[in-house]
Amino acid sequence: MRLGVFLPTGNNGWIFSANSPQYMPTYALNQSIVRRAEGFGFQLGLEMISFRGYGGATEHWDYTTEPFTLASPILATTRRMQIFASVGVLSLHPAMLARMVATIDDVAPGRLGINITTGWHRAEYAQMGMWPGDDYFGYRYEYATEYTTILKQLLEEGASDFKGRYFELDDCRMGFHPANPVQIVAAGASGRGRRFAAEFADYNFTTAKDPDGMRTAVDELRSATEQTGRDVRLLTARSVILGDTDEDAARLIDHYNAGTDTEALANEQGNYAVDAKGTSSTERAASIQVRQAINPDDAALFAGSPRTVARRLNELAAIDGIDGVLMHFDDFEAGLDRFGVEVIPLLDFDITR
C-alpha cells in the first residue's frame, strides 16, 4: 500500500477548530509538504477543489487555491511524487483542461493526474452563475461521462468531434497533447459513482472508514470493473494526529474540540444536505459532529502514539485491494516529519507498492 498526502489547498486543512494549527494554503506550504513527503517515500498527493468556504470564526475554507495552477510549480520543483489535481466539471471546459494538463505534463512528465469531481455544493457554482439547477444532482454522472469522454479523447488522440446532450464539439483539435498517460481519480461510494470510476478512472477514491466498509468498497469496485474489463484501484483517506502516547493524542483532540467552530460545521452540514440524491453526500452530512471538530470514535481517525498509528495503518494495508492511503495531519509539516521518522519504520508493508 502506497502512502499519500491529502494536501491542504484550503486554509486550516480538515479541522474545524480555532485551537488547531491555523495556516493559509500557500504555494510555499504545499511545496514544503511535498518535498518532505518525497523524502519519506510518499508517492501520491491529492489537491481538493473548493470555490466557497463555510465561514464561521475560523473562516474555514474561505481561502482556497486553484489545484492545477498550484500543482504546476510544485511539480516543477520536486522530483518524484504524483499529484492529482481536482477539477469541478461545471467550472472548466474539458478542452481547456486538456490543454492545461498537456502543458503541465511537459513540465513534469507523467506526474500529473486528474481528480474528477461532479460537484455537489450548489453555493460554490451558483455564486459564479454556473449552477445548472438542482436537477443536476440527478444527472451529474451523465454530464461527467460526456466531460471525461471528451477529455480522454483530447489527451490521448489530440482531437475530439464529440456530440452529446451536454457538449457538442466541432472537430476540436489540441495538437500539443501529453506524451505520457494521464491517470484519473474518481470519487464515489454510490453504485453510480463506482460504475463511473470503473468506466473512466484509474483509481476510485472511497470514503469508507471501518474495515468492513473498506472490504465492501473493494468488492463493489471489483464487481464494477468486471463489467468494464479495466484495472481500477482503490484509494482512501485517513486523518492522523500523533502524540507521545495515546493519552497525549486524546488530550490534543480534546483541546481541538474545545475550540470547535460550530458555525462553520453547521454551514458544511447544511450544504451537504442540499443534495438529497447523493448517497455519499447524505452519509457525510449524517456523520458530521456539529458540536465537535473531531469525533474521537471516527474509524477514519488514526490518533495516538506512533506505535498505535502504525498498527492502524498495518491493519488497513492488510485489506486486499487498497492501493494507497492519502493522509491529512493536524500540523502538516511537523506532523508529517514525525510520521516519517517515528511511524514509517514501524510499518509492516512496502510503501513503494
C-alpha positions in Angstrom: 0.0 0.0 0.0 1.4 3.4 -1.1 1.4 6.5 1.1 0.0 9.8 0.0 -0.8 13.3 1.3 -4.2 14.9 1.0 -2.7 18.4 0.5 -4.1 21.4 2.4 -5.3 23.5 -0.5 -7.8 25.2 1.8 -7.0 27.2 4.9 -6.6 25.2 8.1 -7.0 21.8 6.5 -9.7 19.5 7.7 -10.2 20.5 11.3 -13.0 23.0 12.1 -11.4 24.5 15.2 -9.8 27.7 16.4 -7.4 25.7 18.6 -5.9 23.6 15.8 -3.0 24.9 13.8 -4.0 27.8 11.6 -2.4 28.3 8.2 -3.1 29.5 4.7 -2.8 27.2 1.7 0.2 28.8 0.2 2.5 27.5 -2.5 5.4 27.6 0.0 3.5 25.4 2.5 2.3 22.9 -0.1 5.7 22.7 -1.8 7.3 22.1 1.6 4.9 19.3 2.3 5.5 17.6 -1.0 9.3 17.8 -0.6 9.1 16.4 3.0 6.8 13.6 1.8 9.1 12.7 -1.1 11.9 12.4 1.4 10.0 9.8 3.4 9.0 7.8 0.4 5.4 9.0 -0.2 4.3 8.6 -3.8 0.9 10.3 -4.0 -0.6 13.8 -3.4 -4.1 15.0 -4.0 -5.4 18.6 -4.1 -9.1 19.2 -3.5 -11.1 21.9 -5.2 -13.5 24.3 -3.4 -14.9 27.6 -4.6 -16.7 28.7 -1.4 -15.9 28.0 2.2 -18.0 27.6 5.3 -17.2 30.8 7.2 -17.5 30.8 11.0 -14.9 32.2 13.3 -12.1 30.3 11.5 -13.3 31.3 8.0 -13.0 27.6 7.2 -12.0 27.1 3.5 -12.8 30.7 2.7 -9.3 30.8 1.3 -8.5 28.1 -1.3 -6.1 27.7 -4.1 -6.7 26.5 -7.7 -5.3 23.0 -7.9 -3.8 22.9 -11.4 -2.2 26.3 -11.0 -0.7 25.2 -7.7 0.4 21.7 -9.0 2.5 23.1 -11.8 5.2 24.9 -9.8 5.2 22.2 -7.1 5.8 19.5 -9.8 8.5 21.7 -11.4 10.4 22.0 -8.1 10.0 18.4 -6.8 11.2 15.1 -8.2 9.0 12.0 -7.7 5.5 12.3 -6.3 2.5 12.1 -8.5 -0.1 14.8 -7.8 -3.7 14.6 -8.6 -5.3 18.0 -9.1 -9.1 18.2 -8.7 -11.4 19.7 -11.3 -15.0 20.6 -10.8 -16.5 19.7 -14.1 -19.0 22.5 -14.1 -16.3 25.1 -13.8 -13.9 24.3 -16.7 -14.5 23.1 -20.2 -12.8 19.8 -20.9 -10.9 21.2 -23.9 -9.4 23.9 -21.8 -8.5 21.4 -19.0 -6.8 19.1 -21.6 -4.5 22.0 -22.7 -3.6 22.8 -19.1 -2.9 19.1 -18.4 -0.7 18.8 -21.5 1.3 21.8 -20.6 1.9 20.6 -17.0 2.8 17.1 -18.3 5.6 18.8 -20.3 6.8 20.4 -17.1 6.7 17.1 -15.1 6.3 14.2 -17.4 3.9 11.5 -16.1 3.5 13.1 -12.7 0.2 15.0 -13.0 -3.1 13.2 -12.5 -6.7 14.5 -12.6 -9.3 14.0 -9.9 -12.8 14.3 -11.5 -15.4 15.8 -9.2 -19.0 16.1 -10.3 -19.9 19.0 -7.9 -22.4 18.7 -5.1 -22.0 22.1 -3.4 -24.6 24.3 -5.0 -23.4 27.6 -3.5 -19.9 27.2 -5.0 -21.3 27.3 -8.5 -24.4 29.5 -8.0 -22.1 32.4 -6.9 -20.5 32.2 -10.3 -23.7 31.8 -12.3 -22.6 28.2 -13.2 -25.2 26.2 -11.3 -27.5 24.5 -13.9 -30.3 23.9 -11.4 -31.0 21.3 -8.7 -31.9 18.7 -11.4 -28.2 18.5 -11.9 -28.0 16.3 -8.8 -29.8 13.6 -10.8 -27.8 13.7 -14.0 -24.3 14.8 -12.8 -22.7 11.5 -13.7 -24.1 11.6 -17.2 -22.7 15.1 -17.5 -19.3 13.9 -16.1 -19.4 10.9 -18.6 -19.6 13.3 -21.6 -17.0 15.5 -20.0 -14.5 12.7 -19.3 -15.0 11.2 -22.7 -14.0 14.4 -24.4 -11.1 14.9 -22.0 -9.7 11.5 -22.7 -10.1 11.8 -26.5 -8.2 15.1 -26.4 -5.4 13.8 -24.1 -5.0 10.5 -25.9 -5.7 11.4 -29.5 -5.3 15.2 -29.7 -8.8 15.7 -31.2 -12.5 15.3 -30.5 -15.7 15.7 -32.6 -17.9 14.6 -29.7 -21.7 15.3 -30.0 -23.8 14.7 -26.9 -26.5 16.1 -24.8 -24.3 18.5 -22.8 -21.4 19.1 -25.1 -21.0 19.5 -28.8 -17.6 19.9 -30.3 -16.8 20.8 -33.9 -13.6 19.0 -34.9 -11.8 20.2 -31.7 -8.1 19.9 -32.1 -5.4 20.3 -29.5 -2.2 19.4 -31.3 0.1 19.6 -28.3 -1.1 16.7 -26.1 0.6 14.7 -23.3 3.4 12.3 -24.2 2.6 10.3 -21.1 -0.6 8.6 -19.9 -2.6 10.9 -17.6 -4.2 8.9 -14.7 -7.6 9.8 -13.4 -9.1 9.5 -9.9 -12.9 9.5 -9.4 -14.5 9.6 -6.0 -17.8 7.9 -5.4 -19.2 5.5 -2.9 -22.6 5.0 -4.6 -23.2 2.3 -7.1 -23.3 5.0 -9.9 -20.1 6.5 -8.6 -18.3 3.2 -8.7 -19.6 2.5 -12.2 -18.3 5.8 -13.4 -14.9 5.1 -11.9 -14.9 1.6 -13.4 -15.6 3.1 -16.9 -13.1 6.1 -16.8 -10.8 6.2 -13.9 -7.5 4.5 -12.8 -8.4 5.0 -9.2 -11.7 5.1 -7.2 -11.4 7.3 -4.1 -13.6 6.0 -1.4 -14.6 7.4 2.0 -15.2 4.0 3.6 -13.9 4.0 7.1 -14.1 0.8 9.1 -12.5 -2.5 7.8 -15.9 -4.0 6.9 -16.7 -0.8 4.9 -13.3 -1.0 3.1 -13.8 -4.6 2.2 -17.3 -3.8 0.8 -15.8 -1.0 -1.2 -13.2 -3.3 -2.6 -15.9 -5.9 -3.6 -18.1 -3.2 -5.1 -15.3 -1.9 -7.2 -14.2 -5.3 -8.4 -17.8 -6.1 -9.4 -18.0 -2.8 -11.4 -14.7 -3.4 -13.1 -15.7 -7.0 -14.1 -18.3 -5.2 -16.3 -15.8 -2.9 -17.9 -12.7 -5.1 -18.0 -10.5 -2.2 -16.7 -7.9 -2.2 -14.0 -9.1 0.4 -11.4 -7.5 0.5 -8.0 -8.8 1.9 -4.7 -7.6 4.9 -2.7 -8.8 6.1 0.7 -8.0 8.8 3.2 -7.2 8.9 6.9 -6.7 11.7 9.4 -3.5 11.4 11.5 -3.0 13.0 14.9 0.2 11.9 16.7 1.1 12.2 20.4 3.8 10.7 22.5 1.2 8.4 23.9 -2.4 7.6 23.1 -3.4 9.7 26.1 -1.4 12.7 24.7 -3.2 12.4 21.4 -6.6 12.2 23.2 -5.8 15.4 25.1 -4.8 17.1 21.9 -8.2 16.1 20.4 -10.0 17.5 23.5 -8.1 20.7 23.0 -9.1 21.0 19.4 -12.7 20.2 20.2 -12.7 22.9 22.9 -12.2 25.4 20.0 -14.8 23.8 17.6 -16.1 26.2 15.0 -19.7 25.1 15.3 -20.9 27.8 12.8 -18.6 26.5 10.1 -19.6 22.9 10.8 -23.3 23.7 10.6 -22.7 25.5 7.3 -21.0 22.5 5.9 -23.7 20.2 7.1 -26.3 22.4 5.5 -24.6 22.4 2.2 -24.3 18.6 2.1 -28.0 18.3 3.0 -29.0 20.2 -0.2 -28.1 17.1 -2.3 -30.9 14.8 -1.5 -29.9 12.4 -4.3 -26.3 12.0 -3.4 -25.7 8.9 -1.2 -22.1 9.8 -0.2 -23.2 13.4 0.5 -26.0 12.5 2.7 -23.8 10.0 4.6 -21.3 12.7 5.1 -23.9 15.1 6.4 -25.1 12.5 8.9 -21.6 11.8 10.1 -20.7 15.4 10.9 -20.4 16.1 14.6 -21.9 19.6 14.8 -20.5 20.2 18.3 -17.1 18.6 17.7 -14.3 19.5 15.4 -13.1 15.9 15.7 -15.1 12.8 16.5 -12.7 10.6 18.6 -14.7 7.5 17.6 -14.4 8.1 13.9 -12.9 5.0 12.3 -11.1 7.2 9.7 -9.2 8.9 12.5 -5.8 7.4 13.3 -4.8 9.1 16.5 -2.4 8.0 19.2 1.2 7.2 19.7 3.4 6.3 16.7 3.0 2.6 17.5 -0.8 2.9 17.6 -0.9 4.8 14.3 1.4 2.3 12.7 -0.8 -0.6 13.9 -3.9 1.0 12.4 -2.1 1.5 9.1 -0.8 -2.1 9.1 -4.4 -3.3 9.6 -5.6 -1.1 6.7 -2.8 -2.4 4.4 -3.8 -6.0 5.2 -7.1 -5.5 3.4 -6.5 -6.8 -0.1 -7.3 -4.3 -2.9 -6.3 -1.0 -1.3 -3.6 0.7 -3.5 -3.0 3.8 -1.4 -4.0 5.9 1.6 -4.0 9.7 1.5 -3.3 11.2 4.9 -4.0 14.6 6.3 -2.5 15.9 9.5 -3.4 18.5 12.1 0.0 20.1 11.6 1.1 19.2 8.1 4.8 20.0 8.4 5.6 18.9 12.0 3.1 16.1 11.9 4.4 14.8 8.6 8.0 14.9 9.8 7.1 13.0 13.0 5.2 10.4 10.9 8.2 9.9 8.6 10.7 9.5 11.5 8.6 7.6 14.0 5.8 5.8 12.2 7.2 4.6 8.9 9.9 2.4 10.5 7.1 0.5 12.3 5.1 -0.3 9.1 4.9 -3.9 8.1 4.2 -3.2 4.4 6.2 -2.0 1.4 5.2 1.7 0.9 6.5 1.6 -2.6 3.9 -0.9 -3.9 
